[in-house]
Amino acid sequence: MTKKYKMTFFDYLKSNPSLKISKRLKIWEKVAKGVKAQGEKNIAHLDLKAMNIFVDVEKNDVKE
């Protein structure tokens, strides 16, 4: 994990309990796009959860 992505989505949600639903959904939308792209290459992520998604804490964005 790089210094830029030093927090998981799980930890990010715990430390930002008032994060707007729209922002949460934007992050999950990016995750869904990543899963779709993997599926198109016949790759399956078998352990997808908030603890395996890394957040750019500077931009409040997920790693792509």
C-alpha positions as CSV (number, residue, x, y, z in Angstrom):
1,M,0.0,0.0,0.0
2,T,1.4,3.4,-0.9
3,K,1.5,6.3,1.5
4,K,-1.3,8.0,-0.5
5,Y,-3.7,5.1,0.2
6,K,-3.1,4.6,3.9
7,M,-6.6,4.0,4.9
8,T,-9.2,1.3,4.1
9,F,-12.7,2.2,3.2
10,F,-13.8,0.4,6.4
11,D,-11.6,2.7,8.5
12,Y,-12.5,5.7,6.5
13,L,-16.2,5.1,7.2
14,K,-15.5,4.6,10.9
15,S,-13.6,7.8,11.1
16,N,-16.2,9.7,9.1
17,P,-19.6,8.5,10.4
18,S,-21.4,11.6,9.0
19,L,-20.1,11.0,5.5
20,K,-23.0,11.8,3.1
21,I,-24.7,8.9,1.4
22,S,-24.0,10.4,-2.0
23,K,-20.3,10.3,-1.3
24,R,-20.5,6.7,0.0
25,L,-22.4,5.7,-3.2
26,K,-19.9,7.5,-5.4
27,I,-17.1,5.3,-3.9
28,W,-19.2,2.1,-4.2
29,E,-19.9,3.1,-7.8
30,K,-16.1,3.2,-8.5
31,V,-15.7,-0.2,-6.8
32,A,-18.5,-1.7,-8.9
33,K,-16.9,-0.4,-12.1
34,G,-13.6,-2.0,-11.0
35,V,-15.3,-5.3,-10.3
36,K,-17.0,-5.1,-13.7
37,A,-13.7,-4.4,-15.4
38,Q,-12.2,-7.4,-13.7
39,G,-15.1,-9.6,-14.7
40,E,-14.6,-8.6,-18.3
41,K,-11.1,-10.0,-18.1
42,N,-12.4,-13.2,-16.3
43,I,-10.9,-12.1,-13.0
44,A,-12.9,-12.6,-9.8
45,H,-12.1,-10.9,-6.5
46,L,-13.2,-13.5,-4.0
47,D,-12.8,-11.4,-0.9
48,L,-14.4,-8.0,-1.7
49,K,-15.2,-6.0,1.4
50,A,-14.6,-2.5,2.8
51,M,-11.4,-3.6,4.5
52,N,-9.9,-4.5,1.0
53,I,-10.7,-1.1,-0.6
54,F,-8.1,1.6,-0.1
55,V,-9.0,5.3,0.1
56,D,-7.0,8.3,-1.0
57,V,-7.4,10.3,2.2
58,E,-6.2,13.5,0.5
59,K,-8.9,13.4,-2.2
60,N,-11.4,11.2,-0.3
61,D,-11.4,8.9,-3.3
62,V,-10.8,5.2,-3.9
63,K,-7.7,3.6,-5.5
64,E,-8.4,2.7,-9.1
